[in-house]
């Protein structure tokens, strides 16, 4: 659906480049190529970000179909305003901000808390800690059962975090975003981001601890 939207948005183009050449470009080069009228440049942007953004929004909103609609709207907005994007900034932060704002607006329009899905736990969080990973599809039955139980416990625990703590927790522990990117996305300074993240980690550990006994 998103890809179809991208093709519709790109109906008027003037230049053609091989797909492999486009995929080798970084985000900034793709933006420049699209603005110069290069065929399929925006399609490659969509291909690069649609799965990551969909997973990000889904973990906040908790509704797969609605998340797909929001991501489609996000790409429409990106396409509409791409000429005004400040190319001295990081494109990924900009597109995540658009998706994040749409997700937050969705939550404000609904009287329900989002579920944020985590499937494994790190015993401690370090600055270089990798984001939490999804369960291993190749796990043995007993291990798969344990992972499913853990996921359910995590879902319930994360849903209890305050919204501002949940946001930084998702961005850091699941998305693996840097503190600088989180500060831009949440419009907070680094000190506030680190403080909220520390509180979110401590609260999460306290909430989920009874489920791990």
NORZIUR-V827244 format. One record per residue. N is the residue number from 0. RES is the residue in three letters. PHI is phi as a letter, one per 30 degrees, with the letter a starting at -180 (* if undefined). NEAR is the number of other ideal C-beta (glycine too) atoms within 10 Angstrom. Layout:
BEGIN
n/res/phi/near
N/RES/PHI/NEAR
N/RES/PHI/NEAR
END
This chain:
BEGIN
n/res/phi/near
0/UNK/*/10
1/UNK/d/21
2/UNK/d/13
3/UNK/d/10
4/UNK/d/17
5/UNK/d/23
6/UNK/d/13
7/UNK/d/10
8/UNK/d/18
9/UNK/c/18
10/UNK/e/6
11/UNK/c/6
12/UNK/b/14
13/UNK/b/8
14/UNK/b/12
15/UNK/b/10
16/UNK/b/14
17/UNK/e/9
18/UNK/e/12
19/UNK/d/7
20/UNK/d/11
21/UNK/d/22
22/UNK/d/12
23/UNK/d/10
24/UNK/d/18
25/UNK/d/9
26/UNK/e/17
27/UNK/d/14
28/UNK/d/13
29/UNK/d/21
30/UNK/d/21
31/UNK/d/14
32/UNK/d/21
33/UNK/d/24
34/UNK/d/14
35/UNK/d/11
36/UNK/j/13
37/UNK/d/22
38/UNK/d/16
39/UNK/i/23
40/UNK/d/23
41/UNK/d/25
42/UNK/e/19
43/UNK/d/22
44/UNK/e/24
45/UNK/d/23
46/UNK/e/16
47/UNK/d/17
48/UNK/c/22
49/UNK/d/19
50/UNK/d/11
51/UNK/d/15
52/UNK/d/26
53/UNK/d/19
54/UNK/d/15
55/UNK/d/22
56/UNK/d/26
57/UNK/d/22
58/UNK/d/21
59/UNK/d/23
60/UNK/d/23
61/UNK/i/20
62/UNK/b/17
63/UNK/d/10
64/UNK/d/9
65/UNK/d/15
66/UNK/d/23
67/UNK/d/16
68/UNK/d/16
69/UNK/d/23
70/UNK/d/28
71/UNK/d/19
72/UNK/d/14
73/UNK/d/25
74/UNK/d/23
75/UNK/d/16
76/UNK/d/15
77/UNK/d/23
78/UNK/d/18
79/UNK/d/10
80/UNK/c/11
81/UNK/d/18
82/UNK/d/9
83/UNK/c/6
84/UNK/d/15
85/UNK/d/8
86/UNK/d/13
87/UNK/d/6
88/UNK/c/11
89/UNK/d/16
90/UNK/d/20
91/UNK/d/15
92/UNK/d/16
93/UNK/d/19
94/UNK/d/22
95/UNK/d/24
96/UNK/d/16
97/UNK/d/19
98/UNK/d/25
99/UNK/d/20
100/UNK/d/14
101/UNK/d/20
102/UNK/d/24
103/UNK/d/15
104/UNK/d/11
105/UNK/d/19
106/UNK/d/15
107/UNK/d/9
108/UNK/d/7
109/UNK/b/13
110/UNK/c/6
111/UNK/a/10
112/UNK/c/14
113/UNK/d/22
114/UNK/c/16
115/UNK/c/22
116/UNK/c/18
117/UNK/b/24
118/UNK/b/17
119/UNK/b/13
120/UNK/c/15
121/UNK/c/14
122/UNK/d/5
123/UNK/a/7
124/UNK/c/17
125/UNK/c/7
126/UNK/e/8
127/UNK/c/5
128/UNK/d/12
129/UNK/d/9
130/UNK/d/14
131/UNK/d/20
132/UNK/c/11
133/UNK/d/13
134/UNK/d/15
135/UNK/d/12
136/UNK/d/7
137/UNK/c/7
138/UNK/d/13
139/UNK/d/9
140/UNK/e/7
141/UNK/d/8
142/UNK/d/12
143/UNK/d/14
144/UNK/d/11
145/UNK/d/13
146/UNK/d/17
147/UNK/d/13
148/UNK/d/12
149/UNK/d/18
150/UNK/d/16
151/UNK/d/13
152/UNK/d/18
153/UNK/d/22
154/UNK/e/16
155/UNK/d/13
156/UNK/d/21
157/UNK/d/26
158/UNK/d/15
159/UNK/d/14
160/UNK/d/21
161/UNK/e/11
162/UNK/e/12
163/UNK/d/14
164/UNK/d/21
165/UNK/d/22
166/UNK/e/24
167/UNK/d/27
168/UNK/d/24
169/UNK/d/25
170/UNK/d/23
171/UNK/d/25
172/UNK/d/23
173/UNK/c/20
174/UNK/d/18
175/UNK/i/12
176/UNK/d/22
177/UNK/d/14
178/UNK/d/16
179/UNK/d/12
180/UNK/d/19
181/UNK/d/24
182/UNK/d/19
183/UNK/d/18
184/UNK/d/21
185/UNK/c/17
186/UNK/h/8
187/UNK/b/17
188/UNK/d/10
189/UNK/d/11
190/UNK/d/10
191/UNK/d/15
192/UNK/e/24
193/UNK/d/17
194/UNK/d/14
195/UNK/d/21
196/UNK/d/20
197/UNK/d/13
198/UNK/d/16
199/UNK/d/23
200/UNK/d/19
201/UNK/d/11
202/UNK/d/18
203/UNK/d/22
204/UNK/d/15
205/UNK/d/11
206/UNK/d/17
207/UNK/d/18
208/UNK/e/11
209/UNK/d/9
210/UNK/d/13
211/UNK/c/10
212/UNK/d/4
END
